[in-house]
């Protein structure tokens, strides 16, 4: 699935909200290879993001946050690379 999304954005085509959510869900659930993640992020960063792409990204990240005891949302500090650098990598 992510291969089709990568192909679409490398053609400078906009993603729908659902396509963006699905791609980031695949990435966050470790259903994409490092190469696919790199290709996706690089291609997405090389075109102007649309409102649908930004909304899909934000909503997916929000759905994958952890709730702490004080009800504040927090992201996994490992980011997408799992390099333990305590940085957020989007």
Secondary structure as GFF3:
##gff-version 3
##sequence-region A 1 90
A	DSSP	alpha_helix	2	10	.	.	.	ID=ss1
A	DSSP	alpha_helix	17	28	.	.	.	ID=ss2
A	DSSP	alpha_helix	34	45	.	.	.	ID=ss3
A	DSSP	alpha_helix	51	63	.	.	.	ID=ss4
A	DSSP	beta_strand	66	67	.	.	.	ID=ss5
A	DSSP	beta_strand	73	74	.	.	.	ID=ss6
###
